[in-house]
Amino acid sequence: MSQGGKNMTDCSTHLTTAGVGNYYTTAAAASQREDLAINYERLSMEIAKFAKSGLDIMIKNNWLEQPPGLLDREKLAKNKEK
């Protein structure tokens, strides 16, 4: 992708994650209707998956580093035994 594609991906990922925190979670907390709160939570999960796909695209194209993950403790234990 071009530099413009990188900027658009970065911008849309940031705006998406900011929107989830600001709108849907606040609406779910303020809603007294249980059915609406469930829908807000469902929408939050869908948007979080969308934002993750944008993050994965940025990592794949080396526009962003892979965040640190959990260590595979079983693999570490097997290597220690050798």
C-alpha positions as CSV (number, residue, x, y, z in Angstrom):
1,M,0.0,0.0,0.0
2,S,1.0,3.6,-0.5
3,Q,1.7,6.1,2.2
4,G,-1.9,7.3,1.8
5,G,-3.2,3.8,2.5
6,K,-1.0,3.6,5.6
7,N,-2.4,6.9,6.9
8,M,-6.0,6.0,6.2
9,T,-5.6,2.6,7.9
10,D,-3.9,4.2,10.9
11,C,-6.6,6.9,11.2
12,S,-9.5,4.6,10.8
13,T,-8.2,2.1,13.3
14,H,-7.7,4.9,15.9
15,L,-11.1,6.4,15.3
16,T,-12.8,3.0,15.5
17,T,-11.2,2.1,18.9
18,A,-12.0,5.6,20.2
19,G,-15.6,5.3,19.2
20,V,-16.1,2.0,21.0
21,G,-14.9,3.4,24.3
22,N,-16.7,6.7,24.0
23,Y,-20.1,5.8,22.6
24,Y,-21.2,2.2,23.0
25,T,-19.8,1.5,26.4
26,T,-21.1,4.7,27.8
27,A,-24.5,4.0,26.3
28,A,-24.6,0.5,27.7
29,A,-23.7,1.8,31.2
30,A,-26.4,4.5,31.1
31,S,-29.1,2.4,29.6
32,Q,-31.7,1.0,31.9
33,R,-33.1,-1.3,29.3
34,E,-31.4,-4.7,29.3
35,D,-32.1,-5.4,25.7
36,L,-30.4,-2.2,24.6
37,A,-27.4,-2.9,26.8
38,I,-27.0,-6.3,25.2
39,N,-27.1,-4.8,21.8
40,Y,-24.5,-2.2,22.7
41,E,-22.2,-4.9,24.0
42,R,-22.7,-6.9,20.8
43,L,-21.8,-3.9,18.7
44,S,-18.8,-3.2,20.8
45,M,-17.5,-6.7,20.2
46,E,-18.1,-6.4,16.4
47,I,-16.2,-3.1,16.3
48,A,-13.4,-4.5,18.4
49,K,-13.0,-7.3,15.8
50,F,-13.0,-4.7,13.0
51,A,-10.3,-2.6,14.8
52,K,-8.2,-5.8,15.3
53,S,-8.3,-6.5,11.6
54,G,-7.0,-3.0,11.0
55,L,-4.2,-3.6,13.5
56,D,-3.3,-6.9,11.9
57,I,-3.1,-5.2,8.5
58,M,-0.7,-2.6,9.9
59,I,1.5,-5.3,11.5
60,K,1.5,-7.3,8.3
61,N,2.8,-4.3,6.3
62,N,5.4,-3.4,9.0
63,W,3.7,-0.1,9.8
64,L,3.3,-1.1,13.4
65,E,5.3,-3.5,15.6
66,Q,3.8,-6.7,17.0
67,P,2.9,-6.0,20.6
68,P,4.4,-8.2,23.2
69,G,2.5,-11.3,23.9
70,L,2.4,-14.0,26.5
71,L,5.2,-16.5,26.8
72,D,4.6,-20.1,25.9
73,R,5.5,-21.6,29.3
74,E,5.2,-25.2,28.2
75,K,7.7,-24.6,25.4
76,L,10.1,-22.8,27.9
77,A,9.8,-25.7,30.3
78,K,10.6,-28.3,27.6
79,N,13.7,-26.2,26.5
80,K,14.9,-26.0,30.1
81,E,14.8,-29.8,30.5
82,K,17.1,-30.3,27.6
